């Protein structure tokens, strides 16, 4: 029996709702793992331009956290 078989057997023993959550997580990982995640030349140029801007502004970490909590919940 492979490690995958053992893990799947454990997952199948969980309540259906937990199985669905785990299946969704695995599916998300599979969907987003494939492909090239490199920046295009255009994106690299834009990033370099923004990093070179001496007047660039930063958003405090706390504000970013509040934004995502408001948008997606905790």
N, CA, C, O and CB atoms as a CASP TS submission, in Angstrom:
PFRMAT TS
TARGET T0000
AUTHOR 0000-0000-0000
METHOD Language model
MODEL 1
PARENT N/A
ATOM      1  N   UNK     1       0.836  -1.173   0.000  1.00  0.00           N
ATOM      2  CA  UNK     1       0.000   0.000   0.000  1.00  0.00           C
ATOM      3  C   UNK     1       0.889   1.247   0.000  1.00  0.00           C
ATOM      4  O   UNK     1       1.839   1.332   0.778  1.00  0.00           O
ATOM      5  CB  UNK     1      -0.955  -0.008   1.215  1.00  0.00           C
ATOM      6  N   UNK     2       0.584   2.206  -0.865  1.00  0.00           N
ATOM      7  CA  UNK     2       1.394   3.422  -0.940  1.00  0.00           C
ATOM      8  C   UNK     2       1.009   4.395   0.170  1.00  0.00           C
ATOM      9  O   UNK     2      -0.022   4.240   0.824  1.00  0.00           O
ATOM     10  CB  UNK     2       1.233   4.095  -2.316  1.00  0.00           C
ATOM     11  N   UNK     3       1.842   5.379   0.363  1.00  0.00           N
ATOM     12  CA  UNK     3       1.539   6.406   1.356  1.00  0.00           C
ATOM     13  C   UNK     3       0.227   7.106   1.001  1.00  0.00           C
ATOM     14  O   UNK     3      -0.564   7.438   1.884  1.00  0.00           O
ATOM     15  CB  UNK     3       2.695   7.432   1.451  1.00  0.00           C
ATOM     16  N   UNK     4       0.002   7.328  -0.287  1.00  0.00           N
ATOM     17  CA  UNK     4      -1.246   7.963  -0.722  1.00  0.00           C
ATOM     18  C   UNK     4      -2.442   7.107  -0.342  1.00  0.00           C
ATOM     19  O   UNK     4      -3.448   7.632   0.135  1.00  0.00           O
ATOM     20  CB  UNK     4      -1.231   8.206  -2.240  1.00  0.00           C
ATOM     21  N   UNK     5      -2.352   5.812  -0.542  1.00  0.00           N
ATOM     22  CA  UNK     5      -3.438   4.908  -0.168  1.00  0.00           C
ATOM     23  C   UNK     5      -3.731   4.989   1.334  1.00  0.00           C
ATOM     24  O   UNK     5      -4.891   4.998   1.748  1.00  0.00           O
ATOM     25  CB  UNK     5      -3.086   3.463  -0.562  1.00  0.00           C
ATOM     26  N   UNK     6      -2.669   5.048   2.142  1.00  0.00           N
ATOM     27  CA  UNK     6      -2.841   5.131   3.595  1.00  0.00           C
ATOM     28  C   UNK     6      -3.513   6.441   3.998  1.00  0.00           C
ATOM     29  O   UNK     6      -4.401   6.459   4.850  1.00  0.00           O
ATOM     30  CB  UNK     6      -1.485   4.997   4.302  1.00  0.00           C
ATOM     31  N   UNK     7      -3.083   7.529   3.380  1.00  0.00           N
ATOM     32  CA  UNK     7      -3.668   8.835   3.698  1.00  0.00           C
ATOM     33  C   UNK     7      -5.121   8.889   3.251  1.00  0.00           C
ATOM     34  O   UNK     7      -5.977   9.391   3.980  1.00  0.00           O
ATOM     35  CB  UNK     7      -2.866   9.970   3.032  1.00  0.00           C
ATOM     36  N   UNK     8      -5.405   8.379   2.062  1.00  0.00           N
ATOM     37  CA  UNK     8      -6.792   8.379   1.577  1.00  0.00           C
ATOM     38  C   UNK     8      -7.697   7.546   2.486  1.00  0.00           C
ATOM     39  O   UNK     8      -8.848   7.911   2.725  1.00  0.00           O
ATOM     40  CB  UNK     8      -6.855   7.838   0.135  1.00  0.00           C
ATOM     41  N   UNK     9      -7.181   6.439   2.986  1.00  0.00           N
ATOM     42  CA  UNK     9      -7.965   5.621   3.905  1.00  0.00           C
ATOM     43  C   UNK     9      -8.285   6.395   5.178  1.00  0.00           C
ATOM     44  O   UNK     9      -9.394   6.295   5.703  1.00  0.00           O
ATOM     45  CB  UNK     9      -7.216   4.327   4.245  1.00  0.00           C
ATOM     46  N   UNK    10      -7.325   7.162   5.676  1.00  0.00           N
ATOM     47  CA  UNK    10      -7.557   7.988   6.870  1.00  0.00           C
ATOM     48  C   UNK    10      -8.575   9.074   6.585  1.00  0.00           C
ATOM     49  O   UNK    10      -9.452   9.341   7.406  1.00  0.00           O
ATOM     50  CB  UNK    10      -6.245   8.617   7.359  1.00  0.00           C
ATOM     51  N   UNK    11      -8.460   9.705   5.418  1.00  0.00           N
ATOM     52  CA  UNK    11      -9.390  10.771   5.053  1.00  0.00           C
ATOM     53  C   UNK    11     -10.816  10.223   4.965  1.00  0.00           C
ATOM     54  O   UNK    11     -11.764  10.879   5.394  1.00  0.00           O
ATOM     55  CB  UNK    11      -8.976  11.417   3.710  1.00  0.00           C
ATOM     56  N   UNK    12     -10.961   9.033   4.413  1.00  0.00           N
ATOM     57  CA  UNK    12     -12.289   8.426   4.253  1.00  0.00           C
ATOM     58  C   UNK    12     -12.949   8.105   5.596  1.00  0.00           C
ATOM     59  O   UNK    12     -14.161   7.900   5.654  1.00  0.00           O
ATOM     60  CB  UNK    12     -12.181   7.154   3.420  1.00  0.00           C
ATOM     61  N   UNK    13     -12.174   8.061   6.658  1.00  0.00           N
ATOM     62  CA  UNK    13     -12.732   7.814   7.989  1.00  0.00           C
ATOM     63  C   UNK    13     -13.260   9.094   8.637  1.00  0.00           C
ATOM     64  O   UNK    13     -13.967   9.032   9.643  1.00  0.00           O
ATOM     65  CB  UNK    13     -11.677   7.182   8.886  1.00  0.00           C
ATOM     66  N   UNK    14     -12.925  10.239   8.073  1.00  0.00           N
ATOM     67  CA  UNK    14     -13.359  11.524   8.629  1.00  0.00           C
ATOM     68  C   UNK    14     -14.808  11.804   8.253  1.00  0.00           C
ATOM     69  O   UNK    14     -15.338  11.206   7.316  1.00  0.00           O
ATOM     70  CB  UNK    14     -12.450  12.665   8.134  1.00  0.00           C
ATOM     71  N   UNK    15     -15.450  12.719   8.986  1.00  0.00           N
ATOM     72  CA  UNK    15     -16.798  13.140   8.596  1.00  0.00           C
ATOM     73  C   UNK    15     -16.775  13.743   7.186  1.00  0.00           C
ATOM     74  O   UNK    15     -15.763  14.292   6.750  1.00  0.00           O
ATOM     75  CB  UNK    15     -17.367  14.165   9.616  1.00  0.00           C
ATOM     76  N   UNK    16     -17.898  13.633   6.491  1.00  0.00           N
ATOM     77  CA  UNK    16     -17.983  14.072   5.096  1.00  0.00           C
ATOM     78  C   UNK    16     -17.560  15.523   4.913  1.00  0.00           C
ATOM     79  O   UNK    16     -16.880  15.852   3.941  1.00  0.00           O
ATOM     80  CB  UNK    16     -19.392  13.888   4.583  1.00  0.00           C
ATOM     81  N   UNK    17     -17.952  16.386   5.827  1.00  0.00           N
ATOM     82  CA  UNK    17     -17.600  17.805   5.691  1.00  0.00           C
ATOM     83  C   UNK    17     -16.080  18.001   5.711  1.00  0.00           C
ATOM     84  O   UNK    17     -15.547  18.793   4.934  1.00  0.00           O
ATOM     85  CB  UNK    17     -18.253  18.629   6.819  1.00  0.00           C
ATOM     86  N   UNK    18     -15.395  17.294   6.582  1.00  0.00           N
ATOM     87  CA  UNK    18     -13.930  17.387   6.632  1.00  0.00           C
ATOM     88  C   UNK    18     -13.313  16.808   5.359  1.00  0.00           C
ATOM     89  O   UNK    18     -12.325  17.337   4.851  1.00  0.00           O
ATOM     90  CB  UNK    18     -13.378  16.649   7.876  1.00  0.00           C
ATOM     91  N   UNK    19     -13.887  15.739   4.852  1.00  0.00           N
ATOM     92  CA  UNK    19     -13.396  15.158   3.604  1.00  0.00           C
ATOM     93  C   UNK    19     -13.491  16.175   2.472  1.00  0.00           C
ATOM     94  O   UNK    19     -12.572  16.308   1.665  1.00  0.00           O
ATOM     95  CB  UNK    19     -14.188  13.884   3.248  1.00  0.00           C
ATOM     96  N   UNK    20     -14.616  16.893   2.421  1.00  0.00           N
ATOM     97  CA  UNK    20     -14.816  17.898   1.371  1.00  0.00           C
ATOM     98  C   UNK    20     -13.798  19.026   1.482  1.00  0.00           C
ATOM     99  O   UNK    20     -13.283  19.497   0.468  1.00  0.00           O
ATOM    100  CB  UNK    20     -16.234  18.469   1.443  1.00  0.00           C
ATOM    101  N   UNK    21     -13.508  19.457   2.690  1.00  0.00           N
ATOM    102  CA  UNK    21     -12.525  20.527   2.895  1.00  0.00           C
ATOM    103  C   UNK    21     -11.153  20.067   2.409  1.00  0.00           C
ATOM    104  O   UNK    21     -10.471  20.790   1.683  1.00  0.00           O
ATOM    105  CB  UNK    21     -12.461  20.941   4.393  1.00  0.00           C
ATOM    106  N   UNK    22     -10.758  18.876   2.808  1.00  0.00           N
ATOM    107  CA  UNK    22      -9.448  18.351   2.407  1.00  0.00           C
ATOM    108  C   UNK    22      -9.385  18.170   0.895  1.00  0.00           C
ATOM    109  O   UNK    22      -8.377  18.499   0.269  1.00  0.00           O
ATOM    110  CB  UNK    22      -9.159  17.010   3.116  1.00  0.00           C
ATOM    111  N   UNK    23     -10.457  17.650   0.308  1.00  0.00           N
ATOM    112  CA  UNK    23     -10.486  17.463  -1.146  1.00  0.00           C
ATOM    113  C   UNK    23     -10.361  18.805  -1.864  1.00  0.00           C
ATOM    114  O   UNK    23      -9.667  18.903  -2.876  1.00  0.00           O
ATOM    115  CB  UNK    23     -11.785  16.748  -1.574  1.00  0.00           C
ATOM    116  N   UNK    24     -11.023  19.833  -1.351  1.00  0.00           N
ATOM    117  CA  UNK    24     -10.935  21.161  -1.965  1.00  0.00           C
ATOM    118  C   UNK    24      -9.517  21.715  -1.878  1.00  0.00           C
ATOM    119  O   UNK    24      -9.017  22.317  -2.829  1.00  0.00           O
ATOM    120  CB  UNK    24     -11.917  22.128  -1.290  1.00  0.00           C
ATOM    121  N   UNK    25      -8.871  21.507  -0.728  1.00  0.00           N
ATOM    122  CA  UNK    25      -7.496  21.973  -0.558  1.00  0.00           C
ATOM    123  C   UNK    25      -6.547  21.267  -1.528  1.00  0.00           C
ATOM    124  O   UNK    25      -5.696  21.904  -2.148  1.00  0.00           O
ATOM    125  CB  UNK    25      -7.035  21.747   0.887  1.00  0.00           C
ATOM    126  N   UNK    26      -6.698  19.972  -1.652  1.00  0.00           N
ATOM    127  CA  UNK    26      -5.843  19.203  -2.571  1.00  0.00           C
ATOM    128  C   UNK    26      -6.088  19.659  -4.008  1.00  0.00           C
ATOM    129  O   UNK    26      -5.143  19.847  -4.774  1.00  0.00           O
ATOM    130  CB  UNK    26      -6.113  17.672  -2.434  1.00  0.00           C
ATOM    131  N   UNK    27      -7.350  19.835  -4.365  1.00  0.00           N
ATOM    132  CA  UNK    27      -7.681  20.280  -5.714  1.00  0.00           C
ATOM    133  C   UNK    27      -7.081  21.650  -6.004  1.00  0.00           C
ATOM    134  O   UNK    27      -6.547  21.880  -7.089  1.00  0.00           O
ATOM    135  CB  UNK    27      -9.196  20.321  -5.904  1.00  0.00           C
ATOM    136  N   UNK    28      -7.166  22.561  -5.034  1.00  0.00           N
ATOM    137  CA  UNK    28      -6.575  23.892  -5.192  1.00  0.00           C
ATOM    138  C   UNK    28      -5.070  23.779  -5.417  1.00  0.00           C
ATOM    139  O   UNK    28      -4.518  24.434  -6.302  1.00  0.00           O
ATOM    140  CB  UNK    28      -6.866  24.769  -3.953  1.00  0.00           C
ATOM    141  N   UNK    29      -4.416  22.954  -4.621  1.00  0.00           N
ATOM    142  CA  UNK    29      -2.970  22.777  -4.769  1.00  0.00           C
ATOM    143  C   UNK    29      -2.616  22.234  -6.144  1.00  0.00           C
ATOM    144  O   UNK    29      -1.664  22.697  -6.772  1.00  0.00           O
ATOM    145  CB  UNK    29      -2.435  21.842  -3.688  1.00  0.00           C
ATOM    146  N   UNK    30      -3.369  21.265  -6.609  1.00  0.00           N
ATOM    147  CA  UNK    30      -3.101  20.689  -7.930  1.00  0.00           C
ATOM    148  C   UNK    30      -3.340  21.704  -9.038  1.00  0.00           C
ATOM    149  O   UNK    30      -2.567  21.775  -9.994  1.00  0.00           O
ATOM    150  CB  UNK    30      -3.973  19.458  -8.159  1.00  0.00           C
ATOM    151  N   UNK    31      -4.404  22.489  -8.917  1.00  0.00           N
ATOM    152  CA  UNK    31      -4.726  23.478  -9.941  1.00  0.00           C
ATOM    153  C   UNK    31      -3.711  24.605 -10.008  1.00  0.00           C
ATOM    154  O   UNK    31      -3.486  25.172 -11.077  1.00  0.00           O
ATOM    155  CB  UNK    31      -6.092  24.050  -9.690  1.00  0.00           C
ATOM    156  N   UNK    32      -3.090  24.939  -8.872  1.00  0.00           N
ATOM    157  CA  UNK    32      -2.195  26.089  -8.829  1.00  0.00           C
ATOM    158  C   UNK    32      -0.723  25.717  -8.807  1.00  0.00           C
ATOM    159  O   UNK    32       0.139  26.596  -8.796  1.00  0.00           O
ATOM    160  CB  UNK    32      -2.506  26.916  -7.636  1.00  0.00           C
ATOM    161  N   UNK    33      -0.433  24.453  -8.802  1.00  0.00           N
ATOM    162  CA  UNK    33       0.965  24.021  -8.781  1.00  0.00           C
ATOM    163  C   UNK    33       1.544  23.958 -10.188  1.00  0.00           C
ATOM    164  O   UNK    33       2.728  24.225 -10.392  1.00  0.00           O
ATOM    165  CB  UNK    33       1.090  22.658  -8.102  1.00  0.00           C
ATOM    166  N   UNK    34       0.717  23.608 -11.140  1.00  0.00           N
ATOM    167  CA  UNK    34       1.190  23.447 -12.516  1.00  0.00           C
ATOM    168  C   UNK    34       1.425  24.810 -13.158  1.00  0.00           C
ATOM    169  O   UNK    34       0.809  25.807 -12.781  1.00  0.00           O
ATOM    170  CB  UNK    34       0.177  22.630 -13.349  1.00  0.00           C
ATOM    171  N   UNK    35       2.311  24.830 -14.115  1.00  0.00           N
ATOM    172  CA  UNK    35       2.518  26.041 -14.889  1.00  0.00           C
ATOM    173  C   UNK    35       3.684  26.865 -14.400  1.00  0.00           C
ATOM    174  O   UNK    35       4.289  26.595 -13.362  1.00  0.00           O
ATOM    175  CB  UNK    35       1.287  26.869 -14.868  1.00  0.00           C
ATOM    176  N   UNK    36       3.971  27.865 -15.178  1.00  0.00           N
ATOM    177  CA  UNK    36       5.086  28.754 -14.897  1.00  0.00           C
ATOM    178  C   UNK    36       4.575  29.959 -14.120  1.00  0.00           C
ATOM    179  O   UNK    36       3.664  30.656 -14.569  1.00  0.00           O
ATOM    180  CB  UNK    36       5.790  29.196 -16.206  1.00  0.00           C
ATOM    181  N   UNK    37       5.161  30.200 -12.958  1.00  0.00           N
ATOM    182  CA  UNK    37       4.748  31.324 -12.131  1.00  0.00           C
ATOM    183  C   UNK    37       5.732  32.481 -12.231  1.00  0.00           C
ATOM    184  O   UNK    37       5.740  33.368 -11.377  1.00  0.00           O
ATOM    185  CB  UNK    37       4.605  30.888 -10.684  1.00  0.00           C
ATOM    186  N   UNK    38       6.554  32.475 -13.262  1.00  0.00           N
ATOM    187  CA  UNK    38       7.529  33.540 -13.448  1.00  0.00           C
ATOM    188  C   UNK    38       6.839  34.806 -13.936  1.00  0.00           C
ATOM    189  O   UNK    38       5.773  34.761 -14.550  1.00  0.00           O
ATOM    190  CB  UNK    38       8.621  33.109 -14.435  1.00  0.00           C
ATOM    191  N   UNK    39       7.467  35.916 -13.652  1.00  0.00           N
ATOM    192  CA  UNK    39       6.957  37.189 -14.159  1.00  0.00           C
ATOM    193  C   UNK    39       7.287  37.318 -15.637  1.00  0.00           C
ATOM    194  O   UNK    39       8.310  36.821 -16.108  1.00  0.00           O
ATOM    195  CB  UNK    39       7.548  38.379 -13.366  1.00  0.00           C
ATOM    196  N   UNK    40       6.404  37.994 -16.358  1.00  0.00           N
ATOM    197  CA  UNK    40       6.691  38.292 -17.754  1.00  0.00           C
ATOM    198  C   UNK    40       7.713  39.428 -17.786  1.00  0.00           C
ATOM    199  O   UNK    40       7.958  40.073 -16.766  1.00  0.00           O
ATOM    200  CB  UNK    40       5.383  38.672 -18.542  1.00  0.00           C
ATOM    201  N   UNK    41       8.302  39.671 -18.940  1.00  0.00           N
ATOM    202  CA  UNK    41       9.257  40.777 -19.080  1.00  0.00           C
ATOM    203  C   UNK    41       8.575  42.100 -18.742  1.00  0.00           C
ATOM    204  O   UNK    41       9.177  42.976 -18.121  1.00  0.00           O
ATOM    205  CB  UNK    41       9.843  40.824 -20.517  1.00  0.00           C
ATOM    206  N   UNK    42       7.334  42.237 -19.146  1.00  0.00           N
ATOM    207  CA  UNK    42       6.577  43.468 -18.859  1.00  0.00           C
ATOM    208  C   UNK    42       6.366  43.634 -17.349  1.00  0.00           C
ATOM    209  O   UNK    42       6.507  44.737 -16.820  1.00  0.00           O
ATOM    210  CB  UNK    42       5.207  43.446 -19.590  1.00  0.00           C
ATOM    211  N   UNK    43       6.031  42.549 -16.662  1.00  0.00           N
ATOM    212  CA  UNK    43       5.834  42.613 -15.215  1.00  0.00           C
ATOM    213  C   UNK    43       7.142  42.921 -14.495  1.00  0.00           C
ATOM    214  O   UNK    43       7.157  43.692 -13.535  1.00  0.00           O
ATOM    215  CB  UNK    43       5.247  41.297 -14.699  1.00  0.00           C
ATOM    216  N   UNK    44       8.238  42.322 -14.953  1.00  0.00           N
ATOM    217  CA  UNK    44       9.547  42.604 -14.352  1.00  0.00           C
ATOM    218  C   UNK    44       9.917  44.069 -14.519  1.00  0.00           C
ATOM    219  O   UNK    44      10.436  44.688 -13.590  1.00  0.00           O
ATOM    220  CB  UNK    44      10.632  41.714 -14.977  1.00  0.00           C
ATOM    221  N   UNK    45       9.654  44.632 -15.700  1.00  0.00           N
ATOM    222  CA  UNK    45       9.956  46.041 -15.950  1.00  0.00           C
ATOM    223  C   UNK    45       9.115  46.942 -15.043  1.00  0.00           C
ATOM    224  O   UNK    45       9.621  47.926 -14.502  1.00  0.00           O
ATOM    225  CB  UNK    45       9.707  46.391 -17.430  1.00  0.00           C
ATOM    226  N   UNK    46       7.844  46.609 -14.877  1.00  0.00           N
ATOM    227  CA  UNK    46       6.973  47.404 -14.012  1.00  0.00           C
ATOM    228  C   UNK    46       7.425  47.320 -12.560  1.00  0.00           C
ATOM    229  O   UNK    46       7.422  48.325 -11.849  1.00  0.00           O
ATOM    230  CB  UNK    46       5.518  46.937 -14.138  1.00  0.00           C
ATOM    231  N   UNK    47       7.809  46.139 -12.121  1.00  0.00           N
ATOM    232  CA  UNK    47       8.305  45.970 -10.760  1.00  0.00           C
ATOM    233  C   UNK    47       9.582  46.788 -10.551  1.00  0.00           C
ATOM    234  O   UNK    47       9.717  47.479  -9.540  1.00  0.00           O
ATOM    235  CB  UNK    47       8.565  44.480 -10.462  1.00  0.00           C
ATOM    236  N   UNK    48      10.501  46.716 -11.483  1.00  0.00           N
ATOM    237  CA  UNK    48      11.740  47.482 -11.388  1.00  0.00           C
ATOM    238  C   UNK    48      11.451  48.975 -11.353  1.00  0.00           C
ATOM    239  O   UNK    48      12.074  49.714 -10.591  1.00  0.00           O
ATOM    240  CB  UNK    48      12.668  47.152 -12.562  1.00  0.00           C
ATOM    241  N   UNK    49      10.498  49.424 -12.182  1.00  0.00           N
ATOM    242  CA  UNK    49      10.133  50.844 -12.206  1.00  0.00           C
ATOM    243  C   UNK    49       9.592  51.286 -10.853  1.00  0.00           C
ATOM    244  O   UNK    49       9.959  52.345 -10.342  1.00  0.00           O
ATOM    245  CB  UNK    49       9.094  51.117 -13.305  1.00  0.00           C
ATOM    246  N   UNK    50       8.717  50.468 -10.278  1.00  0.00           N
ATOM    247  CA  UNK    50       8.118  50.835  -8.991  1.00  0.00           C
ATOM    248  C   UNK    50       9.143  50.807  -7.860  1.00  0.00           C
ATOM    249  O   UNK    50       9.118  51.669  -6.982  1.00  0.00           O
ATOM    250  CB  UNK    50       6.962  49.894  -8.662  1.00  0.00           C
ATOM    251  N   UNK    51      10.039  49.829  -7.877  1.00  0.00           N
ATOM    252  CA  UNK    51      11.060  49.754  -6.837  1.00  0.00           C
ATOM    253  C   UNK    51      12.051  50.913  -6.929  1.00  0.00           C
ATOM    254  O   UNK    51      12.611  51.337  -5.918  1.00  0.00           O
ATOM    255  CB  UNK    51      11.802  48.429  -6.930  1.00  0.00           C
ATOM    256  N   UNK    52      12.265  51.420  -8.139  1.00  0.00           N
ATOM    257  CA  UNK    52      13.212  52.518  -8.336  1.00  0.00           C
ATOM    258  C   UNK    52      12.614  53.879  -7.960  1.00  0.00           C
ATOM    259  O   UNK    52      13.348  54.860  -7.835  1.00  0.00           O
ATOM    260  CB  UNK    52      13.675  52.543  -9.785  1.00  0.00           C
ATOM    261  N   UNK    53      11.306  53.948  -7.781  1.00  0.00           N
ATOM    262  CA  UNK    53      10.630  55.206  -7.449  1.00  0.00           C
ATOM    263  C   UNK    53      11.039  55.648  -6.040  1.00  0.00           C
ATOM    264  O   UNK    53      10.724  54.962  -5.068  1.00  0.00           O
ATOM    265  CB  UNK    53       9.077  55.048  -7.548  1.00  0.00           C
ATOM    266  N   UNK    54      11.735  56.782  -5.918  1.00  0.00           N
ATOM    267  CA  UNK    54      12.182  57.221  -4.591  1.00  0.00           C
ATOM    268  C   UNK    54      11.018  57.679  -3.704  1.00  0.00           C
ATOM    269  O   UNK    54      11.172  57.770  -2.486  1.00  0.00           O
ATOM    270  CB  UNK    54      13.193  58.355  -4.735  1.00  0.00           C
ATOM    271  N   UNK    55       9.873  57.964  -4.294  1.00  0.00           N
ATOM    272  CA  UNK    55       8.715  58.431  -3.529  1.00  0.00           C
ATOM    273  C   UNK    55       7.681  57.332  -3.289  1.00  0.00           C
ATOM    274  O   UNK    55       6.538  57.618  -2.933  1.00  0.00           O
ATOM    275  CB  UNK    55       8.062  59.589  -4.248  1.00  0.00           C
ATOM    276  N   UNK    56       8.080  56.088  -3.482  1.00  0.00           N
ATOM    277  CA  UNK    56       7.095  55.013  -3.310  1.00  0.00           C
ATOM    278  C   UNK    56       6.600  54.989  -1.867  1.00  0.00           C
ATOM    279  O   UNK    56       7.324  55.326  -0.930  1.00  0.00           O
ATOM    280  CB  UNK    56       7.704  53.637  -3.697  1.00  0.00           C
ATOM    281  N   UNK    57       5.352  54.583  -1.725  1.00  0.00           N
ATOM    282  CA  UNK    57       4.735  54.546  -0.406  1.00  0.00           C
ATOM    283  C   UNK    57       4.445  53.109  -0.009  1.00  0.00           C
ATOM    284  O   UNK    57       4.171  52.258  -0.854  1.00  0.00           O
ATOM    285  CB  UNK    57       3.445  55.382  -0.383  1.00  0.00           C
ATOM    286  N   UNK    58       4.508  52.861   1.257  1.00  0.00           N
ATOM    287  CA  UNK    58       4.249  51.536   1.790  1.00  0.00           C
ATOM    288  C   UNK    58       2.972  51.559   2.608  1.00  0.00           C
ATOM    289  O   UNK    58       2.647  52.556   3.252  1.00  0.00           O
ATOM    290  CB  UNK    58       5.431  51.044   2.640  1.00  0.00           C
ATOM    291  N   UNK    59       2.261  50.461   2.574  1.00  0.00           N
ATOM    292  CA  UNK    59       1.074  50.300   3.409  1.00  0.00           C
ATOM    293  C   UNK    59       1.508  49.507   4.636  1.00  0.00           C
ATOM    294  O   UNK    59       2.111  48.442   4.503  1.00  0.00           O
ATOM    295  CB  UNK    59      -0.106  49.576   2.631  1.00  0.00           C
ATOM    296  N   UNK    60       1.209  50.014   5.825  1.00  0.00           N
ATOM    297  CA  UNK    60       1.600  49.281   7.033  1.00  0.00           C
ATOM    298  C   UNK    60       0.971  47.890   7.081  1.00  0.00           C
ATOM    299  O   UNK    60      -0.141  47.676   6.599  1.00  0.00           O
ATOM    300  CB  UNK    60       1.204  50.070   8.278  1.00  0.00           C
ATOM    301  N   UNK    61       1.693  46.972   7.662  1.00  0.00           N
ATOM    302  CA  UNK    61       1.243  45.575   7.761  1.00  0.00           C
ATOM    303  C   UNK    61      -0.144  45.484   8.386  1.00  0.00           C
ATOM    304  O   UNK    61      -0.981  44.697   7.946  1.00  0.00           O
ATOM    305  CB  UNK    61       2.242  44.747   8.585  1.00  0.00           C
ATOM    306  N   UNK    62      -0.380  46.288   9.407  1.00  0.00           N
ATOM    307  CA  UNK    62      -1.668  46.246  10.099  1.00  0.00           C
ATOM    308  C   UNK    62      -2.814  46.599   9.153  1.00  0.00           C
ATOM    309  O   UNK    62      -3.879  45.985   9.215  1.00  0.00           O
ATOM    310  CB  UNK    62      -1.661  47.204  11.296  1.00  0.00           C
ATOM    311  N   UNK    63      -2.602  47.584   8.277  1.00  0.00           N
ATOM    312  CA  UNK    63      -3.645  47.976   7.324  1.00  0.00           C
ATOM    313  C   UNK    63      -3.917  46.865   6.313  1.00  0.00           C
ATOM    314  O   UNK    63      -5.066  46.622   5.944  1.00  0.00           O
ATOM    315  CB  UNK    63      -3.243  49.263   6.593  1.00  0.00           C
ATOM    316  N   UNK    64      -2.872  46.204   5.874  1.00  0.00           N
ATOM    317  CA  UNK    64      -3.037  45.096   4.931  1.00  0.00           C
ATOM    318  C   UNK    64      -3.852  43.994   5.593  1.00  0.00           C
ATOM    319  O   UNK    64      -4.781  43.452   4.995  1.00  0.00           O
ATOM    320  CB  UNK    64      -1.655  44.551   4.458  1.00  0.00           C
ATOM    321  N   UNK    65      -3.498  43.667   6.835  1.00  0.00           N
ATOM    322  CA  UNK    65      -4.235  42.641   7.570  1.00  0.00           C
ATOM    323  C   UNK    65      -5.698  42.998   7.735  1.00  0.00           C
ATOM    324  O   UNK    65      -6.566  42.146   7.549  1.00  0.00           O
ATOM    325  CB  UNK    65      -3.610  42.421   8.926  1.00  0.00           C
ATOM    326  N   UNK    66      -5.987  44.246   8.083  1.00  0.00           N
ATOM    327  CA  UNK    66      -7.374  44.683   8.252  1.00  0.00           C
ATOM    328  C   UNK    66      -8.139  44.596   6.938  1.00  0.00           C
ATOM    329  O   UNK    66      -9.307  44.207   6.917  1.00  0.00           O
ATOM    330  CB  UNK    66      -7.423  46.115   8.793  1.00  0.00           C
ATOM    331  N   UNK    67      -7.484  44.955   5.855  1.00  0.00           N
ATOM    332  CA  UNK    67      -8.133  44.889   4.537  1.00  0.00           C
ATOM    333  C   UNK    67      -8.559  43.460   4.213  1.00  0.00           C
ATOM    334  O   UNK    67      -9.694  43.220   3.799  1.00  0.00           O
ATOM    335  CB  UNK    67      -7.185  45.419   3.440  1.00  0.00           C
ATOM    336  N   UNK    68      -7.637  42.509   4.407  1.00  0.00           N
ATOM    337  CA  UNK    68      -7.948  41.123   4.074  1.00  0.00           C
ATOM    338  C   UNK    68      -8.970  40.518   5.039  1.00  0.00           C
ATOM    339  O   UNK    68      -9.800  39.705   4.631  1.00  0.00           O
ATOM    340  CB  UNK    68      -6.675  40.288   4.078  1.00  0.00           C
ATOM    341  N   UNK    69      -8.915  40.910   6.318  1.00  0.00           N
ATOM    342  CA  UNK    69      -9.924  40.433   7.257  1.00  0.00           C
ATOM    343  C   UNK    69     -11.302  40.934   6.874  1.00  0.00           C
ATOM    344  O   UNK    69     -12.286  40.198   6.954  1.00  0.00           O
ATOM    345  CB  UNK    69      -9.585  40.870   8.674  1.00  0.00           C
ATOM    346  N   UNK    70     -11.368  42.193   6.458  1.00  0.00           N
ATOM    347  CA  UNK    70     -12.658  42.770   6.044  1.00  0.00           C
ATOM    348  C   UNK    70     -13.178  42.073   4.776  1.00  0.00           C
ATOM    349  O   UNK    70     -14.369  41.787   4.656  1.00  0.00           O
ATOM    350  CB  UNK    70     -12.514  44.302   5.796  1.00  0.00           C
ATOM    351  N   UNK    71     -12.278  41.811   3.853  1.00  0.00           N
ATOM    352  CA  UNK    71     -12.677  41.228   2.579  1.00  0.00           C
ATOM    353  C   UNK    71     -12.990  39.739   2.696  1.00  0.00           C
ATOM    354  O   UNK    71     -13.969  39.270   2.116  1.00  0.00           O
ATOM    355  CB  UNK    71     -11.591  41.444   1.552  1.00  0.00           C
ATOM    356  N   UNK    72     -12.172  38.989   3.436  1.00  0.00           N
ATOM    357  CA  UNK    72     -12.298  37.532   3.467  1.00  0.00           C
ATOM    358  C   UNK    72     -12.689  36.960   4.828  1.00  0.00           C
ATOM    359  O   UNK    72     -12.950  35.762   4.940  1.00  0.00           O
ATOM    360  CB  UNK    72     -11.012  36.920   3.038  1.00  0.00           C
ATOM    361  N   UNK    73     -12.732  37.782   5.841  1.00  0.00           N
ATOM    362  CA  UNK    73     -13.016  37.266   7.181  1.00  0.00           C
ATOM    363  C   UNK    73     -11.780  36.643   7.782  1.00  0.00           C
ATOM    364  O   UNK    73     -10.719  36.610   7.158  1.00  0.00           O
ATOM    365  CB  UNK    73     -14.151  36.246   7.142  1.00  0.00           C
ATOM    366  N   UNK    74     -11.920  36.155   8.982  1.00  0.00           N
ATOM    367  CA  UNK    74     -10.766  35.569   9.661  1.00  0.00           C
ATOM    368  C   UNK    74     -10.731  34.098   9.497  1.00  0.00           C
ATOM    369  O   UNK    74      -9.823  33.442  10.007  1.00  0.00           O
ATOM    370  CB  UNK    74     -10.767  35.908  11.112  1.00  0.00           C
TER
END
